[in-house]
């Protein structure tokens, strides 16, 4: 093969390899993307190797047919490749040089102040900013439990379970005023995709984080774009072909207030140097059914997940560690703070907020306070609240129920009677929530548990009152007096409960024998006073319960 022919074939091979790599890896054509530099280097290497291989025979013919040593052959080969691939070799060197220089000028050691300015943190008043939410707004599940319920719900649908499965790509959002997790279903395997791709994915799953109910929502028209699509309708590939120069964070699945499914693809930008200062600037919204997309600098208000907690925690770590420059972040560490190892979500004002604790540089067992960040606007507040870390609170809650073997999930931060409080669902070995705990942030030896959220809160408030932290009048207690008309018993999760009905009433009052020993001596006809939790029902369509949680019994 002549020189011109070898060069043309090398270009063709390079183009084919480049197309396959681009189709599979989907690098952004952007100088701030590290994947783009890897793509260019790969093309240079493929072209050079192709020229090297295809030009092998001419080097051993004609004037080169003389006997030569291996060293001479290698030298001649490199001279030929250098002559044939000089522009490519220059491009390779330039790409490597730009990548190295770009990394250096983007390092925090040279741009500490710029890294610290990535996140603006305001100081807030916890009791004023974080309102006390009612029982029907408190999420009682973590992500693991919610996805377990969503997956189990798929098993109840005989017409879907053989063709589709729960995807696990769930997102926590506020939907019609309720904290929920939403996730699309996925094709069960490649064959199921091939036979169902024309109609798309027919449903998505919604898990109510309060009631723990999972629902499969069927669509009149199937979703054609998702992660389970292997070809052009794969959501990442669809985005790359439409926006070849944009860098994206992982798209999140959401539904709007009408229940229509969307993919939210945050646009990633680098604000410091060439590769440093990762941030979000708007997002592309893709209709999961039609594939139509639009870029928004400011996303619609129904979008809840423009930012992700991991990015906010990274930016706060820059903010907290670089407070007095880079050297101080390594040596001395004066006033240096950092986030703790986990996070959770709080639903407030129809937005989703990420919560994480803030601790000192030595990462001890105490928090200095915590952050709340709006996942749509990135508005971030720091609240001073010295106390236990989330991990310490989890261990404290598990200690109370160690005989039952429950596992504490990552805490949710609540305002209970003006006190920052860790709310911790407790799960059994099957990932089902069986009990709840509340742990005071400042005094984590104050731990209350209960089989329901309201009962747990009443016990927690009572402990706060006993410690003098809150006043008695803060207890939302209600009394019922009368003669006992009926007594029933039941064992729930290994605990004995007595259900008392008074004369003239239709409701029962639930009392734990472990917390009210006198209840075991109770007889029909005895006159009693029962303090119980005030039932809450803010929705007209939801009736009040027929069983109220009692917490104190007095036999008159």
N, C-alpha and C positions, 0 to 999 in steps of 0.2 A: 504494500500500500504506500502510495506516495505521501509526501509531507502534507499537501493540501487535503488529500483524502483522509489521512489520519486525524487532522485537525477538525474536519467536518464531522467525522464519526465521533470524535471526543466531545464535541459540542452537543451532538445529539444524545449521547449517553448522559452527559451532565444535565441536560434539560429533562430527560426522563427521570433520573434519580432525584433531581430537584423537585419535579412535580409530585412524585410519590412522597417524598419527605414532607413537602408543604401540605399535601392533602392529609397526611397522617398526623403530623406534629402541629400544624396550624400556627406557625410563628407570625407575629405582627410585623409588618413591613415598617418598622419604626426604629430610629437610631437609639432610642432609649430602652429598647427591648433586648435583653441578653440573648433571647432565642433567635433574634435576627442575626446577630453576630455568629452564632453557631451555624445558622443556615448558610451564611456567606462562606465561612471557613469550609464547610462540607462541600460546597460547590467547587471551591478552589482545589481541594484535595482530590475530588472525583475527576475533575478535568485533567489535573497533572498526572494522576495515575493512568488515566486512559491514554493520554499522549505517550507516556512512558511505555506502556504495554504494546500499543499499536505501532510504535516506531522501533520495535526490537529488531526486526529482520533487516531493515536497511543498514543498521549499524554493523552487520556481519557480512555485507556484500561489498563488492567493488574494492575500493581502497582500504576498507576496514576488514578485508578477508585475511589479512596477515595474522599470524599467531601473536596473541597479546596476553599479558598476564591479567589475572582477575582484577588487580588494582587498576590497570590501564583501561580495562573494559568499563569498570564502574566510573572512572573519571570521564571517559568518553560519553557514557550514557548521561551523566549529570550535565555535561557541557551541552549535549543535544537538547535535553529537557529545558535547561536554562535558556537556550536560544529560542526554543519553540514556545515556552510558557512564561517568558519574562514579564508580560503585563499581569498575568495571573499571580505570579510570585510577588510582584509589587503590591497587588491588591491584598494578598494574604498578609503580608507584613504590615500594611496600613491598617487592616482590620484589627490585627493583634495589638498594634500600637494604640489605636483609638480606644480599644476595650480596656487596656491597662491604664492609660491616662485617665479615662473616664471613671474607672474604679477609684483611682487615687484621689481625684478632685471631688469625689462624692463621699469620701470617708468622714465620719463624725469628728475625727481628730482635727480636721481643718475647717469644718463647718458646724461647730457645736451650737452656736447661737441660731443658725438657720434650722437645725433639727429641732431645737427646743420650741421654735415658733410654729411648728407644724400643728400643734394643738393649743387652742385657747381654753384655759380652765378658769372658771369663775367659782367663787366661794358662795355656798348656799346655806340656807337655814332649813335643816331637815324637817322639822315639825311643820314649817310653813309651806315648804315646797312639795313634800310628799304627803299627800292627804291620806287619811286612814280609809282604806277601801273596804267595802262590804264583803260578806262571805261569798256572795255569788260572783265576785270578781277576782278572787284569789286563785291563781293557778295551783292545782294540787298535783301536777305531774311534772317530771323532768322530761328531757328529750327521749331518753332510753325507754321510759315507761310509755310515753305517747306513741312512739314508733312500734312498740310491742303490741299495743292495742290496735293500731292501724293495721299491722300485719295480720293479727288475729281476725279482724273484721273481714279481710279478704277471703278467709276460709269459709265464711258463711254464704258466699255468693257462688253457687254451683255453676252458673253460666259463665263466670269469669275466671275462676281459680285455675282451670286447666290451660287457659290462654294467657293470663296476665298474673302479675305478682305485685306486691307492695314494693315501691322503689326505694324507700328509705331516705329520699332527698327531701326531707321535711323542713319547713320554715315556720317559725313562730310569728304570727301577725295578729292584728286586731281586725276581726271581721264582724261587722254590724255590732260593734260595741263589746265583743266577746274575745278573750284571749284564746286563740286556737292554733293548732299546727296543721298545715296543709301539705300534701305530698301527692304527686302524680303516681298513677300506677305505671308499670313497665311491662314490656313483652317478656314472656316467660323464657324464651330462648330464640335462637335465630330462625328456626322453622316457624314459630308462632309469629314472629315479626313478618316473615314473608307472606303468610296467609292472612294477616290482619292489617298490613300496612296501608292498604287502600282506604280503610275506614278510620284508621288511627286509634289512639288510646281512648276508650269510651268513658272514662270516669277519673275522678281524683278522690282522695280520702281527706276528710276533715275530722280532727280529734279535738273535742272541747276540753281545754286544759282545766276547767273548773268541774264540770260534771263527769269527766272521764268517759264520755260517750264518743265512740267512733262511728262515722257515717260515710258511706260511699255515695258520692254525688255523681249521678249519671248525666252525661252531656248529650244534647240532641245532635251535635256534630263532634266527632272525635278529634283529639289533639294530634296534629301531624308532626309537631316539632318537640323533641325531648332528648334527653341524654341516652335513651334506649334505642334511638334510631342510629344504625351503623353507617349510613351513607350521607347524602347531601342534606337530609332533614335533621341530622344531628344538630342540636342547638348551637354547639360551639362552632361547627363547620359552617352552619348557616350565618352566624354572626361574622365569621372571618371573611367569607366571600362577599358579604354586604359592606363590611367596614374593614378593609384589609390593613389599614394603618393604625387602627385603634387597639390599645391594650385593654383587656377586660379582666376583672375579677371573676370568680366562679358565679355564673348566673344562678339566681335564687327563684324558686317557684312561688308565685303568689296568685291570689284571686282578688278581683276588685269587689266593690260593694254589691254588684249584681251577680257575683259568682262566676264571672268569666275568667278563665285561666290565662296567666301571663308569665313570661320569663323576664326577670329584672337583671340586666347585665351592667353592673357598675363599670364606668370607664376609669381605668387606672392611669394616673399621670405621675411623673417623677419631677419633684419640685426643686431638688438640690443637685447641682452638677449634672452629670449625665445619667446616673443610675440611682441616685439617692433620693430620700424624701418621698416615699410611696404615699400617694393620697388618692382620693376619689373626686372626680369632676363630672357630675351628672351621670346619666345612665341611658342605655338603649332599652326600650320596652318592646318586647316581641310578643305578639299574639300567638299563644301556643296552638291555636286552631288553624289560623290562616298563614302564619309566618310573617305577616306585615309588621314592620318595625319602625320605630322613630326614636331619634336621640333627643333627650331633654337635658338642658343645663340645670333646670330645677324640676325635679320629678313631681308628678301629681301627689296630692296629699294622702291618697289611699295607699301609696307605696310605703312600706314599713322597713325595708331592709336594704337601703342604699349602702350603708356601712356595715361592717362586721365587727364583733367585739375584739377579735384578734388584732385588727389594725388599730383600733382605738387604744388597746393596751400597749401595743408597740409604740405608738406616738406618745402616750403618757410616760412610758419608760424613758424616752428621750427627754421629755419635759422634766421628769423628776430626777434623773441621774446627771443631766448636763446643766444643773442649776448654777453651778459655779465653774463651768468649763469642763473640758474633756479630762484634763489631768486630775482634777478633784474627783471625777467619777471613778477613777482607778485608785488614786492615793488620797488618803484623808477622808474622802466621802462625806464631807460636811454638808448637812441638810439634804442628803441624797435619799430619795424615796423611789419605790417601784410598786407595780401592781402585784397582786397575789396570783396564784396559779390557775384560778378558775373564774367563771362568770355565770351570770344568769340574767333573766329578762324580767322587767316590770312593765305592766301595761298602765299607762296614765294618759289622760287627755287625748284618747284615740291615737296614741303613738306608742311605739315600743322603745323602751329604754334598756340599755345594757348596764348591768351592775357588776362592779368588781371592787375588791378591797385594795387599800393602799397600805403598804408596810415600809419599814425602814430598810436600809441597804443590806443589813445582815439577815433579813428575812426571818425574824424571830417569830414567836407564837402570838404576837399581838399586832393589831392593826392600828394605824394612826387615824384612819377614816376610810372613806370609800368614794367612788366615782359613780355618777349617773350620766349616761350619754344618750342623747336622742339618736336613734339609728337612721333617721332620715335627714336630719339637719346637722348632726355632729355637735350640737350644743352640749357642752360638758360642764358639770358642776362637781366640785369637791366638797364633801361634808365632813367636818371634824367629828369623829366619834371613836375615841380610843377604846380598844377592847379586843376581844378574841378574834383570831382569824377564822375564816370559814372552815378550815380543816379542824381547828380546835373545837368549834361549835358542833361539827358533825360527830366528833368523838364523844363530846359531852352528851349529845342526844342519844347516840348508840349505847352509852353506858346505862341510861335509864331503862332501856328495853333489851339489855343484853341477854336476858333469859329467853326472849322470843327470837333472838337471832336476826332482827331486822337490820337493814343497811340504810344509812342516811344518804339521801341525795344531796347535790350541791345546794346550799341554802338560797332562799329568795329573801330579799330585804324588804321588810314591811315597817310601817309606822303603826305601832300599837300603843295607844294612850300617850302619844308623843315620844315614845321610846324607840330608837332603832332596834329592830328585832329580827333575828334570823328565823325564818319559817322553813321547816325542814320536813318534807314528806319522808316517811319511813317505809321501805319496800321489803317484801319477803323474798325468798329465793326464786320465785317465779316472775319477778319484776312487777308485781302488783302492789299498789300503795295500800297499806293496811292500817297505818296510824300516822299521826302528825306530831311534830314537836315545835315549840317556840323557845328560842334561846336569846336571852338579853345580850346585846353586843357588849355593853360596858361591864356587865357582871355575868359571865357565862356559866356561873354556878346556878343561876336562876333558869331552870329548865322545866317546862310544862309539856305534858303529852296528853293526847286524847284521841279517841277513835273517830271523832269528827272535828272539823275545823273550829266550829263555834265552841264546842266543849273544851278544846285545847286552849282557845283564847280566854275563856272564862277562868280556867285554872291558872293561866299565865297572869292575868290581871290580878287575881287573888294573891298570887305570890308577890307581885309588885307592890300591892297594898300592904301585905305583911312586912315587907322590907322597908316600907316608908317611902318608896320611890314615887308612887302615885297615891292619890287620895281615894277614900272609899267611894265617894260619889261618882267616880269615873266608872264604876262597875255597872254595866247595863243590865242589872238584875231585875227579875220579876218574881213575885211571890204568889203561890197558890195555897190556899188554906181550905181544909174541909176534912170530911171523914173518908176513909179508904173504902171504896166500893168493890175494887177488884185488884188482885195481885197476880202478875205473871212473871215467869223467870226464863232466862235463856243464857247460854254460855257462848260468848262471842270472842273469838281469838284467845281462848283460854281464860277469859275473865267472866265472872258471874254478874249478870245485870238483872235488876228487878224493875218491872214496868208497872207503875202504880196509876190507877184511875180513881179519881175522887167522885163522890156522889154529885150528880147533876152535871157532870162534864163528860165529853166524848173522847177527849185526848188522854194519852198516857204520858207519864213522866218517867224517863229512863234514869236509873240510879245505879252506880257501880258499887258493888259490895266491898271492893278494895278501898274505896274512898269514903264510903258511908257504911260502917260496920253495923250500925243500928238497924239498917234496913232488913237484916235477916230475922230480926225479932218482930217485925211488923205483922199485924193481923188485920183482917177486914173489920172495919168499925172503928179502928184507931183514928184519933184526930191528929193531923199532921200539918206542918208548914213546909213547903218545898220551894227552894229557890231554884229557878231554871233560866236557861238562856232564852232571851227574847228571840223568837223566830223571825227570820228576815225573808221577805218576798217582795222584790221591787217590780216584778213583772205581773201584769194583770192576769196573764194566762197561766201563771204558776200558783197553785193553791198553797196555803200554809200547811205544814206537815201535821200528821195526826199523832206524832210522837215527838215530845220536846225533851231536850237534854237537861236533866236536873243535875245540880252539883252539890247541893246541901240539903239535908233532911233534918227536921226538928220534930220529935214526937211530943205532942202537948200532953 
